[in-house]
Amino acid sequence: MPTTLTIGEFRSRISEALALVQKGESVIVTNGRNKRPVAIFAPPLVRRPRKLGRLAGKAHVTIEPNWEMTDEELCGS
């Protein structure tokens, strides 16, 4: 569950808030009487490398250094 702090609380406890983010938690910063969220601090998304699928390691493409293609050929016109 994310931790919610007002702007003033966040300013005075920024190192504590960032420590929570480092641990994997989210911190929501709110503003005003209605405590409207103005920022969310969360750990970055970790993306795993994508696999090539069934053809991984089974196909090889070589492009010759003198290979040329016009814009019309590329666009199919």
C-alpha positions in Angstrom: 0.0 0.0 0.0 1.5 3.4 -1.0 2.5 6.0 1.6 0.7 9.4 1.2 2.4 12.6 2.3 1.5 16.3 1.8 4.0 18.5 0.1 5.2 19.9 3.4 5.7 16.4 4.9 7.5 15.3 1.8 9.9 18.2 1.9 10.7 17.5 5.5 11.0 13.7 5.1 12.4 13.4 1.6 15.2 11.0 2.6 12.7 8.7 4.4 10.3 8.8 1.4 13.1 8.0 -1.0 14.2 5.1 1.3 10.7 3.7 1.0 10.9 3.9 -2.8 14.2 2.1 -2.8 12.6 -0.7 -0.8 10.0 -1.0 -3.6 7.1 1.0 -2.2 5.3 4.0 -3.8 5.0 7.4 -2.2 2.1 9.7 -3.2 2.5 13.5 -2.7 -0.7 15.5 -2.2 -1.6 19.2 -2.2 -4.4 21.3 -0.7 -7.3 20.7 1.6 -8.7 18.0 -0.8 -5.3 16.3 -0.7 -5.3 16.1 -4.5 -2.4 13.8 -5.7 0.2 15.9 -7.5 3.1 13.3 -7.8 3.8 9.7 -7.4 7.3 8.4 -6.6 7.7 4.7 -7.4 10.6 2.4 -8.2 11.5 2.2 -11.9 10.0 -0.6 -14.0 12.4 -3.5 -14.6 12.1 -4.9 -18.1 13.4 -8.3 -18.9 15.1 -8.8 -22.3 12.8 -10.2 -24.9 13.4 -13.6 -26.5 13.3 -14.0 -30.2 10.9 -16.9 -30.1 11.0 -20.1 -32.0 13.5 -19.0 -34.5 16.1 -17.9 -31.9 19.5 -19.1 -33.0 18.0 -20.8 -36.1 18.2 -18.0 -38.6 21.0 -15.7 -39.8 20.8 -12.7 -42.0 23.8 -11.1 -43.7 23.6 -7.8 -45.6 26.3 -7.1 -48.1 28.2 -3.8 -47.7 27.4 -2.8 -51.3 23.7 -3.5 -51.0 21.5 -0.6 -52.0 17.7 0.1 -52.1 15.9 3.2 -53.3 13.1 4.9 -51.4 10.6 3.7 -54.0 11.7 0.1 -53.5 11.5 0.4 -49.8 8.0 1.9 -49.8 6.8 -0.6 -52.5 5.9 2.0 -55.1 
